[in-house]
Amino acid sequence: MLGEANSLLLWTVIILLIGYFVLVTWIGKKGRQHSKSMNGFATARGKVSPWLVGASFAASYSSANLFIGVPGLAYEYGTSVLWYTLGCFGVSWVGLLIFAKTFWRYGKKFGRVSTVPEWLGKRYNSKALQVIVSLLILFNVYYIVGQNVGLATIFETVLGIPYFWGIIVGVTITILYIGLGGAYAQMITDGIQGLLMAIASILIVISFFWTIGGGFNVFGELGSKLSAIDPNLTSFVGAEGPYNSVLAIMAVQFLLFSFILMPHLLNKILSIETEEELAPFTLSSGLVLFVISTLMVLGGLAARVLFPALESADAAIPAYVIESFPSIIAAIMIVGIISAILSSTDSLYLGVTTSIGNDFYRILAPVFKKGITAAKLESQSVKVAKGSLIVVGLLSLYISLDRPDSLSILIQFSFSAILSGILAPISLGYFWKKATNYGAIGAVISGAGLYVVFTQLNVIENIYLAMFFASLVSFAVMIVIGLLTATQEHEDMVLKKANRSTTNESEINA
């Protein structure tokens, strides 16, 4: 795709990427001092500005899904896909505002937890639940695969680098700086990536004035040209695809409201040191998320007008950028898109590997190593977490070799499986005194298990509806088991915890 005329684009991208990789590796080395303990490796609590943590949250939220996958769906199915992107900012941010403070306060009360499985384990006083949720988080390997595919697609389309080598480059650099600097490196680099992503998103929309035309009526012109290709491309409810009914669209909003409960995002809240820092954190995350979640997808619609016969819908944004901008600007935008992919990849690697070290090894090691000291267990847990980076990276590399039909669908399958299991235990754990460990375990197993059954056996083909109904069953299971197993002793313990929480909050505010 790159001829001699585009050699400037090629070399500009290569130089920018080399500079970028040197920068993030340096940041990783700088963060080494903060990643010697499990808590420091997982959260770097208090070491990063809340404004930067907020930008990191938005960048991690976005990923290859919003910069490659969802624009690809917009290219294929049209304006009905906008329900997804509008929900990313509106519904997800409302969810963050609702959950952030309570989740942070519980984390403080439990003694500075490092991960979501640990949060659940302490809330329900159940190590078994903590281990089970840590295993559920392994579904994020498929999420990482989606990022690998997006990155390889960019390298293949823009730089002419073969798909296989594109995956290797992305996996290697991400493992390098996360292994060195942990959460500190991840949040600093994601903050930088969030800025690049916002710039790229704004430039995409500005470019419509010379690619689509129509002056200030540019969006009307875009709609007219899409309708001329296929009237279904401008319908509010799609004739085909995952947004083909009002119920499906409502299920999408339910998913996006729940999405902020994903472990690699909630960990950002655990990195906040004081309650006062929650305000700049949520404001920063909302502003950056608004820009990067609502603008880039429009490029997928514009690409359908300019290139109506692309072989792969996921190539819509790379093709649009290459053809619509001068080489140097296009190179900057391509690096911005690569940043979008890496920003989620590093969060996902960190979430999966810290869970392996903190919630799996750290819980089970004392069972097999009697008499192990706390200091030695801490040291070994960090080593296991860092060592598992290589294992998870190789596993994701192997799965990535078989390119999926839709990057977006693969990514949404992975996080929907996790959310189907943890939504009920986290939500009911906030306020229901009869929420028991047995109910939470039943909810995790039934919700995630049913989601896999629904999707893999085609019982419910729409992935959003599958998650919605699996989650409803998960809530029902937890409520029924809670009513059957909650004893007076259990309720007294919950009340005692609530009173201790109030006391702690008073001490925090004092």
N, C-alpha and C positions, 0 to 999 in steps of 0.2 A: 504493500500500500504506500510505502514511502519511496518515492523516486528521488532523483538527484535534486530536484527543486525543493524537496522537503528535508534535505540534509541538515539545514539550520535548526529545524524543529527537533530532529533526532539528537543532535549534539547538545542543544540547549537543555533538553530533558535529561540527558545523561549527566551533564555537569551539575544541574540543579539537584539531581538525585544523589550524586556523590557527596555534594555539600550537605545535603539533608541527612544522609546516613552518618556522615562524620559527626554532625551536630548531635543527633540523637544518641549515638554511641558515647560521646563525651558526657552527655547528660546522664546516661546510664552509669558511667563510672563515678560521676559526682554523687549519684544517689546510693552508691554502695554502702556508705556509712550509715544510711537510714534503713538498710535492709538486712541487718545482721540478726534481728529478732523476727519471729513470725508476725507479730503485730506490726512492726515497721515495714516488713516486706509486703504485707497484705494491704495496709492502709496508709502508711506514712502520716499518721494522724498529727495534725497541727504543723506539718512541715511545709505545706503548700497553701498559698493564698486562697480563700474561699471563692474569690472571683475566678481564679484559674481552675479550681476544682469544678465550678459550675460549667465553664467552657469545656472542660474535660468530659463532664457528664453528657453534654449535648453532642460532642464529637463521638463519644463511645456509643451513644444512642443511634447515631446516623448510619455509619458503616457503609459497606458496599451495597447494602439493601437500598438505601435512599439515593445513592449516587449512581448506581448501575442497575440494580434489580428493579426498583419501582419505576424509574424512567423507562425501563424496558417493557414493563407491563403497560405503562401509558402509551408507549409506541404501538403496542399490540391491541389494547382494548379502549384507548381513548380517555375522555374526560371523567368517566366513572371512577377512575383510579384516584382522582383528586380527593375522594372521600377518605382515602388512606392518609394522604399527606396532610390534609387539614386536621385530621384527628391526631396526627403526630404532635403538632404544636398545641392545639386546643385541649383535647381530651387528656393527653399524656401529662401536660404541664399541670392541669388541674389535679390529676392523680398525684403528682409530685408534691404539690402544695398540701394535699390532704394527708399524705403518708409520711412526709419527711420528718416533721417535728416529733410525731409519736414514735416513729422507728428510731430516731436518734435518742430520744429519752429512754426508751427501753434498752437500747444498746449501752447507754451510760449506766443504767441501773444494773445491768447484768455484769458489769465489770469490764467495759471496753472490749467488746467482742470484735473479732477480725473478719468474720464471714457470715453470710446468711445462714448456712447450715448450723453454725455455732450459735447464732441468735436464736434459731428455732430450738436447738438442743437445750439451751439454757431456759428459754421461755417455758418449755414443757418438761424440763428436768429429765430429758431422755437422750442418752448417748446413742441409742438405737436409731432414733429419728435423725440425729445429726449425721450418722453414717449413711442412712438411706438417702437423705437429701443430697449428700456429697456424691453418691452414685448417680442420682438423677441429673446432677449438673454436668455429667459426662455427655449428655445430649448436646452440650455446647460445642463438642467436637465437630458436629455437622454445621454449626454456625461458623466455626473457624474455616471449615471447608468452603463455605460460601464466600468468605473473604478471600481465601486463596484463589478461588475461581475468578472473582472480580479482578484481583490484582493481575493474574495471568492474562485475563482478557485485555486489560489495558496494555501490558507489555507486548502482547501478541499483535494487537491492533495498531498501536502507535509506534512501537520501537522495532517491531519485526522479530522480537525475541520469542523463540518457541514456547508454547504453553507450559511444558514441563519445567524449563529453566526459569520461567517467570515465577512459578510456584516456589522453587528452591530459593531464589533470591529473597522473596518476601518472607518466607518462613525463617530463613537464616538471620536476617537483620533484626526481626522482631524478637526472636529468642535471645539474641545477643544482648540487646539493651534491657529487656525485662529481666534476664538472668543476672545482669550486673546491678541494676538499680531498683528493681521491684516497683512498688506503687509510686514512689517518688518520680522515677523516670517516666512511668506511664502517664501520670497526670501532667507533668511539665510538657512532655512531647505532645500529648493530646490537646493541651491548651494552644500550642503553636499550630497544630493541625486544624483545630476548630477555626482559627483565624483564616488560614488558607482556604478552608472549605467555604467560609462565608464570602470571601472575595470571589471565588470561582462561581458561586451560586448567583451573586449579584451580576457578574459579567454575562452569565448565560441569558438573563432576562434583558439586559441592555442590548445584547446582540440582536434581539428580535427586530429592532428598528431597521437593521439593514438586511436581515435574512428573510423575514416574513413581510415587512413593509406595512403600510397603512397608517403611518404616523401615530398620533395619539389613540387611534382606533386599532392599534396593533393586535390586541387580543380578540377583537371582533373579526379582524382579518384572519387570524389563526383559526378561529372557529369556523369561518366560512370555507377555508381551504381544507380543513379536516372533514367537514360535512360533504364537500365535493368528492372526496376520496371514498367515504362511507358514512352515511348519516348516523350509523350506530356509534361512531367515534365521538359524537358530541352529545350523547344522551346522558341524563343524570344517573340512570341505572343501566348497566351494561347488558347487551343482548347475550354476551358470552363472558367467560372468565369468572374470577372469584367475586366480582361485584355485581352479580346479575339479579339481585333481589333486594328488597328493603330489609328483609331479615338478615341477609348476608352482610349488608352495610352496617346494620346495628351490631352484628357480631364483631365486625372489624373495630368498631368504636369500643366495644367491651374489651377486646384484645389490647388495644392501644392504651386504655385506661389501666389495664393490668400490667402493661409492659414495663413500667417503671419499677416493678417488683423483681425484675430480672436480677440475679445475684451480682453480675458484673456492673450493674448500675447502682444498686443499693449500697454496694461497698464504698461508693463515693460519699454517701451520707455518713458512713462510719469513719471517714477520714476527717470530718469536721471536728474541731477541738471544742468550741463553745457553742451554746445555743444561739448567741447573738450572731454568729457567723452563718447561720442558716439563711438569713434574709439575703445577703449578697450572693450566697450560693444559688438560691432558687431564682433570683432575678437574673443573674448571669446565664444560668442554664436556659431560662425561658427566652431571653433575647437571642442567644446564639441558635437555639433550636428553631425559633421562628424563621430565621433567615435560611438555614440549611435544609429545613424540612419542606418548605413550601415553594422554593424557587427552582431547584434543580430538576424536579419532576417535569416542569413545564418544557424543559429542553427535550424530553422524550416525545412530547406532542409536536414540537417544532421539527424534530428529526423525521417524524412520520411524513410531514409535508415535503421536506427537502429530499429525503431518501426513502421512498415508499416501498422499496423492495430489498431491504437488508436481509441477509441470510440469518442473522441472529439478532433478536430484539435487544439483547443485552449489550450489543455494540452501538446502540443508538447515541449515547452521550459521547463516547470517543469519536465516532464518525462526525457528529455535529461540531465538536470542538475543533477538530482538524480542518474542517472545510470552512468554518465561519470566522476564524480569528487569524491575525498575523502570527507567524511562527513563534516569536518570543512570547507573546501573550498566551498562545495555545499551550506552549511548554509550561508556563506557570500554572495554567489551569489543570493540565494533566497531572502535575505534581500535587496540586490541590486535591484532585480526585484520588490519587494514590494515598494521600494523607487521610482521606475519609476512610479508606479501607484499613489502613494500618491503625487508625485510632480505635477501631472496634476490635481488631485482631489482638492488639496488645492487652486490652481490657479482658478479653475472653481467655487468653492464655493465662493471665494473672489470676482470673477467677477460678478456672479449672485447676490450675496447679496448686494454688494456695489451699483450695478445698481438699486436694489429695493429701497435702502435707498436714494441714491443720485439723481437718474433720475426719479423715480416714486413718492416716498413719498415727497421728497423735492420740486418737481414741483407742485404736486397736493395739498399738505397740506395748503398752503396759500389761496387756493381757498375756502376751507371749514373752515379754522381757520383764520378769518379776524383779522388783527392786531397782528399776531404772530411776535415776535421779531426775528432778524437774529440769535442771540445767542441761543435762545430756539429752533429755527428751526434746527440749526446745531447740537445741542445736541440730539434732537429727531431723526434726520436722522441717526446719528451714532447708536443710540439704535435700530432703526428699522432694520438697516443693520445687526447688530449683532444678533438681535432676529430672523430675517428671516433665519439665519443659521440653526436653529432647524427645522423650517418649511420645508426648502428645503431638509435638510437631511432626514427627515421623508418621504417626497414625493419620493425622490430617492430610499429610502429603500423599500417603498411599490412597486414601479415599478420594482425594481431589483428582487423581489421574483419570477417573471416569467422569467427564464433564457433564453436569446435570442439564436438563432441558431448560429449567428456569432457575436462575440464581436466587431470585426473590422467594419463590415457593420453598426452596430448600431451607433457606434461612428461617422463614416463618414456621416451617415444620419443627425446627429444632427448638426455638424458644417457646412455641405453643405447647410442646410436650412438657417443658419445665413448668410453665405457668399453670397448666392444668393441674399439676400436683401441689404447688406451693401456695396458690392463691387463697384457698380456704384456711390453712393453718396460720398464715400471716394475718389475714383480715380478722378472723374470729379470735385470734390470739390477743388482739388489742382490747376487746371489750367484753367477751363472753366468758363468764366465770366457770361455765361447765365445759370449756374447751380443754380436753384431756390429751395426754400423750397418745393413748390408744386411738382416739378419734383423729389426731393429726397424722399418725402413721397410716391409718386406713384411708384418709383423704389423699395423701401423697400417692399411695399405691393405686387406688381406684382411679383417681383423676388422670395421672400419667398413663396408666395401663389402658384405660378406655380410649384415650386419645390415640394411642398407637394402634389399637384395634380398629377404631373408626376409620383412620386414614389408610392403614396398610391393607385392610380387607375391603376397602371401598364401601363400608357401611354408610359413612357420610363423606362424600367426596370433597365438599367444600371445607378447606382447612380451618376457616374461621368458625363455621358452624360446629365443626367437630370439637374445637376447643371450648366453645360456649357450652355445649351439652355435656362434655366431659367435666367441665368445671362445676356445672350445676349438680351433677352426680357426686362430685367430690365434696361439695358443701353439704349435700343431703347425708352422705355417709358420715361425715364428721359430726353433724348435729345429732344423728341417731345414736352413734356410738358414745358421744359425750353425754347424752341423756341417760344412757344405760350404765355408764362407768363412773360418772362423777359422784364421788362420795362427799359426805360432810367434811371429812378430813381434807379432801382435795380443795373444796371451796374455801375452807379456812386458810389453806396455803395460798390460794390466789388472792384472797383478801389481804393476807399478810404482805404479799409481794406488792400489791397496790398501795398499801399504806407506806411501805418502805420506799416506793417510787415517789410518793408525795413528799416524803421527808428529804429524799435526795434532790428533788427539784427545788425545794426550799434552800437547801445548802448550795446548790448550783447558782441560784439567783441572788444569794446573799453576798 
